Amino acid sequence: MDDLQTRKDDTLKAITAADNADAVEALRVEALGKQGWVSQLLKTLGKMTPEERTEKAPIIQQSRAEIADAITARKQALDDAEQDRRLATETLDLSLPAPATPRGTVHPVSQVMDELAEIFADLGFAVKTGPEVEDDWHNFTALNMPESHPARAMHDTFYFPDHDEDGRRMLLRTHTSPVQIRTMVNEGAPVRIIAPGRVYRSDSDATHTPMFHQVEGLVIDKDIHLGHLKWTLETFLKAFFERDDIVLRLRPSYFPFTEPSVEVDVGFEVVKGRRVLGGSGDAPGHAWMELLGSGMVNARVIEFAGLDPEEWQGFAFGVGVDRLAMLKYGMDDLRAFFDGDIRWLQHYGFSPFDQPTLSAGVGVSA
């Protein structure tokens, strides 16, 4: 124990004399590290008799605590001294010009949503939003998706363990179509809206993310037919991509909430490794690319919304906002949209002063 007292006193003196953090850390390792002399003494307690342990254990533990406290105090004293030194030596010359302020930018997704709102506002569409945490009635049932529909599967949908007060399962919405149902139920008909927003599906690769952005459109009125849908999509895409040679091809498809349903393809060509929309996909050097899904609103969906399908008809369409941004502005990896890389944002971002307008052109420069 005399040797313990001597080593403790020497260590405390060395800690007090240490003039930098590295020296203090070296003393800590020497005394309290795994192979430190205090740690080695603690390991000997197991080999002692109960009487010896009762006598020596408190002395060793007390020495350990004193050394630990001294190390903590010395580190704090050194930190305080360094801060005082910096405060005394570092100055700010207010006569110098201000440093360049980092320039914030508008994210391409936000920019494209503004462009969509501008285009459809000119066509008489209102912008509607809805909750991202939805119930399965609005997200599936009211959209004519049966219980056995694969979109309801756990591997596609993020479900919550809880139910709402009506016993409906809660989930993160898989599309913005529930906004259409809520609008028809709350406001009746006629309806002319777009519903942009975040949606969630269990998928992730270079062209899919668990969260992405979608915009859906809905028109409910009297005597609406498929020709109105085609004209609306052509007008929208020509304004968005600022080209008059956009050519669409409608292919029969199937969606539970539309009947008939059509997939919309758009003609494009590859220019310098980038897809550029324009021209017919049947022209030399061109091809067709699937862009969005659409169709005439299913009569059952209109009934679910409390309207008479004999009186009201309509069309709906949906397209990924992220995909539109990639096509228009030349991005090739969807994951970069969510990385938060300042270099990517500075390259692809938009000035907050460049608001999209139809008169000036919605395709402002990045």
C-alpha positions in Angstrom: 0.0 0.0 0.0 3.0 2.3 0.6 4.0 1.8 -3.0 0.4 2.5 -4.2 0.5 5.8 -2.3 3.8 6.8 -3.8 2.7 5.9 -7.4 -0.6 7.8 -6.9 1.2 10.9 -5.6 3.6 10.8 -8.5 0.8 10.4 -11.1 -1.2 13.3 -9.6 1.9 15.5 -9.7 2.5 14.5 -13.3 -1.1 15.3 -14.3 -0.9 18.7 -12.7 2.3 19.4 -14.6 1.0 18.2 -18.0 0.8 21.1 -20.4 -1.2 19.5 -23.3 -4.0 17.1 -23.8 -1.8 14.4 -25.4 0.3 14.3 -22.2 -2.8 14.0 -20.0 -4.1 11.2 -22.2 -0.8 9.3 -22.0 -0.9 9.5 -18.2 -4.5 8.2 -18.2 -3.5 5.2 -20.3 -0.5 4.5 -18.1 -2.6 4.5 -14.9 -6.2 3.6 -15.9 -5.9 1.9 -19.3 -6.4 -1.8 -19.7 -2.7 -2.5 -19.0 -2.4 0.5 -16.6 -1.0 -0.1 -13.1 -4.2 0.8 -11.3 -6.1 -1.6 -13.6 -3.6 -4.3 -12.8 -4.0 -3.8 -9.1 -7.8 -4.1 -9.4 -7.3 -7.5 -11.1 -5.4 -8.8 -8.1 -8.4 -8.4 -5.9 -9.9 -11.6 -7.1 -6.9 -13.6 -5.8 -7.0 -12.0 -2.3 -8.6 -13.5 0.8 -11.9 -11.8 1.9 -10.1 -10.1 4.7 -7.4 -8.7 2.4 -10.0 -7.6 -0.2 -12.0 -5.8 2.5 -8.8 -3.9 3.6 -7.2 -3.1 0.2 -10.1 -2.8 -2.3 -11.4 0.6 -0.9 -7.8 2.0 -1.0 -7.3 1.0 -4.6 -10.7 2.2 -5.7 -10.1 5.5 -4.0 -6.8 5.9 -5.8 -8.5 5.2 -9.1 -11.2 7.8 -8.4 -8.7 10.5 -7.4 -6.6 9.9 -10.6 -9.7 9.9 -12.8 -11.0 13.2 -11.3 -7.6 14.8 -11.6 -7.4 13.8 -15.3 -10.9 15.3 -16.0 -10.1 18.5 -14.1 -6.7 18.9 -16.0 -8.4 18.3 -19.4 -11.0 21.0 -18.6 -8.3 23.4 -17.4 -6.4 22.9 -20.6 -9.5 23.4 -22.8 -10.4 26.6 -20.9 -6.9 27.9 -21.3 -6.9 27.2 -25.0 -10.3 29.0 -25.4 -9.0 32.0 -23.5 -5.9 32.1 -25.7 -8.0 32.0 -28.9 -10.3 34.7 -27.6 -7.3 36.9 -26.8 -5.6 36.4 -30.1 -8.3 35.9 -32.7 -9.9 39.1 -34.0 -12.4 40.1 -36.7 -11.5 43.1 -38.8 -14.9 44.7 -39.5 -13.3 46.9 -42.1 -12.7 44.0 -44.4 -15.3 43.0 -47.0 -17.8 40.4 -45.9 -17.0 36.9 -47.1 -18.9 35.5 -49.9 -22.3 34.2 -48.7 -23.2 30.7 -49.7 -25.9 30.8 -52.3 -29.0 28.8 -51.5 -30.8 27.1 -54.4 -34.3 25.7 -55.1 -34.3 21.9 -55.3 -35.2 20.6 -58.8 -38.2 18.7 -57.4 -39.6 21.9 -55.9 -38.9 23.8 -59.1 -40.7 21.2 -61.2 -43.7 21.3 -58.8 -43.9 25.0 -59.3 -43.7 24.5 -63.1 -46.5 22.0 -63.0 -48.7 24.3 -60.8 -48.1 27.1 -63.3 -49.0 25.1 -66.3 -52.1 23.5 -64.9 -53.3 26.7 -63.3 -53.5 28.1 -66.8 -55.7 25.2 -67.7 -58.0 25.9 -64.9 -56.8 23.2 -62.4 -56.6 23.8 -58.7 -53.8 22.4 -56.5 -55.0 20.1 -53.7 -53.0 18.3 -51.0 -53.9 15.5 -48.5 -52.4 13.6 -45.6 -49.3 11.4 -46.2 -50.4 9.1 -43.4 -53.6 7.6 -44.9 -56.1 4.9 -44.1 -56.5 1.9 -46.4 -60.0 2.9 -47.5 -58.9 6.1 -49.1 -55.7 4.6 -50.4 -57.0 1.3 -51.8 -60.7 0.5 -51.3 -62.2 3.7 -52.6 -59.9 3.4 -55.6 -61.4 0.0 -56.5 -58.5 -2.1 -55.3 -59.7 -5.4 -53.9 -58.3 -7.0 -50.8 -56.2 -9.4 -52.9 -54.7 -6.6 -55.0 -50.8 -7.0 -55.0 -50.4 -3.3 -54.3 -51.7 -3.9 -50.8 -48.9 -6.4 -50.1 -46.6 -5.7 -47.2 -43.6 -5.7 -49.4 -44.9 -2.7 -51.4 -46.7 -0.7 -48.6 -45.4 0.8 -45.4 -48.2 -0.2 -42.9 -48.5 1.1 -39.3 -49.4 -1.3 -36.5 -52.3 1.0 -35.4 -55.8 1.4 -36.8 -58.0 4.6 -36.9 -61.2 5.1 -35.0 -63.2 3.3 -37.7 -60.9 0.2 -37.6 -59.1 1.0 -40.8 -55.5 0.1 -41.2 -53.1 3.1 -41.4 -50.2 3.4 -43.8 -47.9 5.8 -45.7 -49.8 6.6 -48.9 -48.5 4.8 -52.0 -49.8 7.4 -54.4 -51.6 10.8 -54.3 -54.8 9.3 -55.6 -56.4 9.5 -52.1 -56.5 13.3 -52.6 -58.8 12.7 -55.5 -61.2 10.8 -53.4 -61.1 13.3 -50.5 -61.8 16.2 -53.0 -64.7 14.5 -54.6 -66.2 13.5 -51.2 -65.7 17.0 -49.7 -66.5 19.2 -52.7 -68.6 17.1 -55.1 -68.5 17.8 -58.8 -67.3 19.3 -61.2 -63.7 18.8 -60.2 -60.5 19.9 -62.0 -57.4 19.4 -59.8 -53.8 18.3 -59.6 -52.4 16.6 -56.4 -48.7 16.8 -56.1 -46.8 15.4 -53.1 -44.6 12.8 -51.5 -45.6 9.1 -51.7 -43.9 6.0 -50.2 -43.3 2.5 -51.5 -40.8 -0.2 -50.4 -38.4 0.0 -53.3 -34.9 1.3 -53.7 -32.4 1.4 -56.6 -31.0 3.9 -59.1 -34.5 4.7 -60.5 -36.6 4.0 -57.4 -36.5 5.3 -53.8 -38.7 4.5 -50.8 -40.0 8.0 -50.9 -40.6 9.9 -54.1 -42.8 12.6 -55.6 -45.8 12.2 -57.7 -48.5 14.5 -59.3 -51.9 13.2 -60.2 -54.6 15.0 -62.1 -58.3 14.6 -62.0 -61.2 16.0 -64.1 -64.8 15.2 -63.2 -67.5 16.9 -65.3 -70.3 16.1 -67.7 -69.6 14.5 -71.1 -65.9 14.0 -70.5 -64.2 11.6 -72.9 -60.8 10.2 -73.7 -60.1 12.9 -76.3 -60.1 15.5 -73.4 -57.5 13.4 -71.6 -55.2 13.2 -74.7 -55.4 16.9 -75.4 -54.7 17.8 -71.7 -51.6 15.6 -71.6 -50.3 16.9 -74.9 -50.8 20.5 -73.9 -49.1 19.9 -70.5 -46.1 18.1 -72.0 -45.6 20.6 -74.7 -45.6 23.5 -72.2 -43.4 21.6 -69.7 -40.7 20.5 -72.1 -41.2 23.7 -74.2 -41.4 21.8 -77.5 -44.2 21.7 -80.0 -43.1 18.4 -81.5 -44.1 16.2 -78.5 -45.9 13.1 -79.9 -47.9 10.8 -77.6 -48.9 7.2 -78.1 -51.7 5.7 -76.0 -51.6 2.0 -75.3 -54.3 0.0 -73.6 -53.5 -1.0 -70.0 -55.2 -1.8 -66.7 -55.5 0.2 -63.5 -58.2 -0.6 -60.9 -59.3 3.0 -60.7 -59.7 3.8 -64.4 -61.6 2.1 -67.2 -60.5 2.2 -70.0 -56.9 2.6 -68.9 -54.1 3.8 -71.1 -50.3 3.9 -70.7 -48.9 7.1 -72.3 -45.7 6.8 -74.4 -43.8 9.8 -75.7 -41.3 9.9 -78.6 -37.7 10.7 -77.9 -34.2 10.5 -79.4 -30.8 10.1 -77.7 -28.6 13.2 -78.1 -25.1 13.1 -76.6 -26.1 10.2 -74.3 -29.2 12.0 -73.0 -32.8 11.3 -73.8 -34.5 14.3 -75.5 -38.2 14.2 -75.9 -39.7 15.2 -79.2 -40.9 13.7 -82.5 -42.6 10.4 -83.2 -41.1 7.3 -81.7 -41.6 5.6 -85.1 -39.3 8.1 -86.9 -35.7 7.1 -87.8 -33.4 7.4 -84.8 -36.4 7.8 -82.4 -38.1 5.5 -79.9 -41.0 5.4 -77.6 -40.6 5.8 -73.8 -43.4 5.0 -71.3 -44.0 8.2 -69.3 -47.2 8.0 -67.3 -50.4 6.1 -66.6 -53.9 7.5 -67.1 -57.5 6.6 -68.1 -61.2 7.4 -67.6 -62.2 7.3 -63.9 -63.9 3.9 -63.1 -67.6 4.2 -62.4 -67.1 2.4 -59.1 -64.6 5.1 -57.9 -67.1 7.8 -58.8 -69.8 5.9 -56.7 -67.4 5.5 -53.8 -67.0 9.3 -53.8 -70.7 9.7 -53.5 -71.4 10.9 -57.1 -73.7 9.5 -59.8 -71.6 7.9 -62.6 -74.5 8.2 -65.0 -74.3 12.0 -64.6 -70.5 12.5 -64.0 -67.5 11.2 -65.9 -63.9 12.1 -65.9 -60.3 11.2 -66.4 -57.2 10.8 -64.2 -53.5 10.6 -64.8 -50.4 10.2 -62.7 -46.7 10.9 -63.3 -43.5 10.9 -61.2 -42.2 14.4 -60.5 -38.7 13.2 -59.9 -38.8 11.4 -63.3 -40.0 14.6 -65.1 -37.1 16.5 -63.5 -34.6 13.8 -64.6 -35.8 13.9 -68.2 -35.9 17.7 -68.4 -32.7 18.6 -66.6 -30.5 15.7 -67.4 -30.1 13.8 -64.1 -29.3 10.1 -64.4 -29.5 8.8 -60.8 -32.6 9.3 -58.7 -30.7 8.7 -55.4 -28.8 11.9 -55.8 -32.1 13.8 -55.3 -32.0 12.8 -51.6 -28.2 12.7 -50.8 -28.1 16.4 -49.7 -24.8 16.9 -51.6 -24.2 20.6 -51.7 -22.2 20.3 -55.0 -25.1 18.5 -56.7 -27.6 21.1 -55.3 -25.4 24.0 -56.5 -25.1 22.4 -60.0 -28.8 21.5 -60.5 -30.5 23.9 -58.2 -32.4 27.0 -59.3 -32.3 30.6 -58.2 -35.3 31.5 -55.9 -35.8 34.5 -58.1 -36.3 32.4 -61.3 -40.0 31.7 -60.8 -41.5 29.7 -63.7 -44.1 31.6 -65.7 -45.8 30.7 -69.0 -44.9 34.1 -70.5 -41.2 33.9 -69.7 -41.0 30.1 -70.1 -41.2 27.5 -67.4 -37.8 26.0 -68.2 -35.7 28.5 -66.4 -31.9 28.0 -66.4 -30.4 26.0 -63.5 
